[in-house]
Amino acid sequence: MTRDPHSPASAHPDPPSTPEPGPDGKPALLSQRTALILFIAVVIGVSAGVLTFFAEKSYPKAALAGLLTTGGCMVGLHSLID
């Protein structure tokens, strides 16, 4: 059944797709979207941590900056990448 192009869109978006099965028939652990978001967030978080360490010469500050940046990037990328 198709939707009339002049009717308003549904308020409920389609549910997220489940990961496709791998070569051995088992479902993948993460979807490609989730893996991409995690990868980008971790790269940005590590970069922020390294730059913070070079600026402050403090491991705790660098670790905290990296973790907070990673978390913030995950939230931002989740809403940005659709």
CYANA upper distance limits for C-alpha pairs under 8 A (distance plus 0.5 A):
  3 ARG  CA      7 SER  CA      7.80
 18 THR  CA     31 SER  CA      7.68
 19 PRO  CA     27 PRO  CA      6.53
 19 PRO  CA     28 ALA  CA      5.88
 19 PRO  CA     29 LEU  CA      7.72
 19 PRO  CA     30 LEU  CA      6.88
 19 PRO  CA     31 SER  CA      5.35
 19 PRO  CA     32 GLN  CA      8.33
 20 GLU  CA     27 PRO  CA      6.23
 20 GLU  CA     28 ALA  CA      6.57
 20 GLU  CA     31 SER  CA      8.12
 21 PRO  CA     25 GLY  CA      5.81
 21 PRO  CA     26 LYS  CA      5.70
 21 PRO  CA     27 PRO  CA      4.38
 21 PRO  CA     28 ALA  CA      6.08
 22 GLY  CA     26 LYS  CA      6.07
 22 GLY  CA     27 PRO  CA      6.24
 22 GLY  CA     28 ALA  CA      6.22
 30 LEU  CA     34 THR  CA      6.59
 30 LEU  CA     35 ALA  CA      6.67
 31 SER  CA     35 ALA  CA      6.76
 32 GLN  CA     36 LEU  CA      6.56
 33 ARG  CA     37 ILE  CA      6.72
 33 ARG  CA     81 ILE  CA      8.41
 34 THR  CA     38 LEU  CA      6.65
 35 ALA  CA     39 PHE  CA      6.52
 36 LEU  CA     40 ILE  CA      6.66
 37 ILE  CA     41 ALA  CA      6.57
 37 ILE  CA     74 MET  CA      6.80
 37 ILE  CA     77 LEU  CA      6.67
 37 ILE  CA     78 HIS  CA      7.37
 38 LEU  CA     42 VAL  CA      6.53
 38 LEU  CA     74 MET  CA      7.15
 39 PHE  CA     43 VAL  CA      6.70
 40 ILE  CA     44 ILE  CA      6.72
 41 ALA  CA     45 GLY  CA      6.48
 41 ALA  CA     69 THR  CA      8.19
 41 ALA  CA     70 THR  CA      5.45
 41 ALA  CA     71 GLY  CA      7.91
 41 ALA  CA     73 CYS  CA      5.66
 41 ALA  CA     74 MET  CA      6.10
 41 ALA  CA     77 LEU  CA      8.35
 42 VAL  CA     46 VAL  CA      6.50
 42 VAL  CA     70 THR  CA      6.09
 43 VAL  CA     47 SER  CA      6.66
 44 ILE  CA     48 ALA  CA      6.65
 44 ILE  CA     66 GLY  CA      8.48
 44 ILE  CA     69 THR  CA      7.66
 44 ILE  CA     70 THR  CA      7.15
 44 ILE  CA     73 CYS  CA      8.16
 45 GLY  CA     49 GLY  CA      6.63
 45 GLY  CA     65 ALA  CA      8.03
 45 GLY  CA     66 GLY  CA      4.84
 45 GLY  CA     67 LEU  CA      6.79
 45 GLY  CA     68 LEU  CA      8.06
 45 GLY  CA     69 THR  CA      5.50
 45 GLY  CA     70 THR  CA      4.95
 45 GLY  CA     73 CYS  CA      8.40
 46 VAL  CA     50 VAL  CA      6.63
 46 VAL  CA     66 GLY  CA      6.05
 46 VAL  CA     70 THR  CA      8.39
 47 SER  CA     51 LEU  CA      6.67
 47 SER  CA     66 GLY  CA      7.92
 48 ALA  CA     52 THR  CA      6.52
 48 ALA  CA     62 ALA  CA      8.16
 48 ALA  CA     65 ALA  CA      7.00
 48 ALA  CA     66 GLY  CA      5.92
 48 ALA  CA     69 THR  CA      7.45
 49 GLY  CA     53 PHE  CA      6.63
 49 GLY  CA     62 ALA  CA      4.96
 49 GLY  CA     63 ALA  CA      6.36
 49 GLY  CA     64 LEU  CA      8.13
 49 GLY  CA     65 ALA  CA      6.03
 49 GLY  CA     66 GLY  CA      4.72
 49 GLY  CA     67 LEU  CA      8.41
 50 VAL  CA     54 PHE  CA      6.79
 50 VAL  CA     62 ALA  CA      7.11
 50 VAL  CA     66 GLY  CA      8.41
 51 LEU  CA     55 ALA  CA      6.76
 51 LEU  CA     62 ALA  CA      8.30
 52 THR  CA     56 GLU  CA      6.41
 52 THR  CA     57 LYS  CA      8.15
 52 THR  CA     61 LYS  CA      7.61
 52 THR  CA     62 ALA  CA      5.59
 52 THR  CA     65 ALA  CA      7.48
 53 PHE  CA     57 LYS  CA      5.32
 53 PHE  CA     58 SER  CA      6.15
 53 PHE  CA     59 TYR  CA      6.85
 53 PHE  CA     61 LYS  CA      7.71
 53 PHE  CA     62 ALA  CA      5.45
 56 GLU  CA     61 LYS  CA      8.02
 56 GLU  CA     62 ALA  CA      8.35
 58 SER  CA     62 ALA  CA      6.73
 59 TYR  CA     63 ALA  CA      6.54
 60 PRO  CA     64 LEU  CA      6.57
 61 LYS  CA     65 ALA  CA      6.51
 62 ALA  CA     66 GLY  CA      6.58
 63 ALA  CA     67 LEU  CA      6.61
 64 LEU  CA     68 LEU  CA      6.53
 65 ALA  CA     69 THR  CA      6.47
 66 GLY  CA     70 THR  CA      6.56
 67 LEU  CA     71 GLY  CA      6.73
 68 LEU  CA     72 GLY  CA      6.60
 69 THR  CA     73 CYS  CA      6.47
 70 THR  CA     74 MET  CA      6.67
 71 GLY  CA     75 VAL  CA      6.96
 72 GLY  CA     76 GLY  CA      6.67
 73 CYS  CA     77 LEU  CA      6.27
 74 MET  CA     78 HIS  CA      6.40
 75 VAL  CA     79 SER  CA      7.07
 76 GLY  CA     80 LEU  CA      6.61
 77 LEU  CA     81 ILE  CA      6.14
 78 HIS  CA     82 ASP  CA      7.97
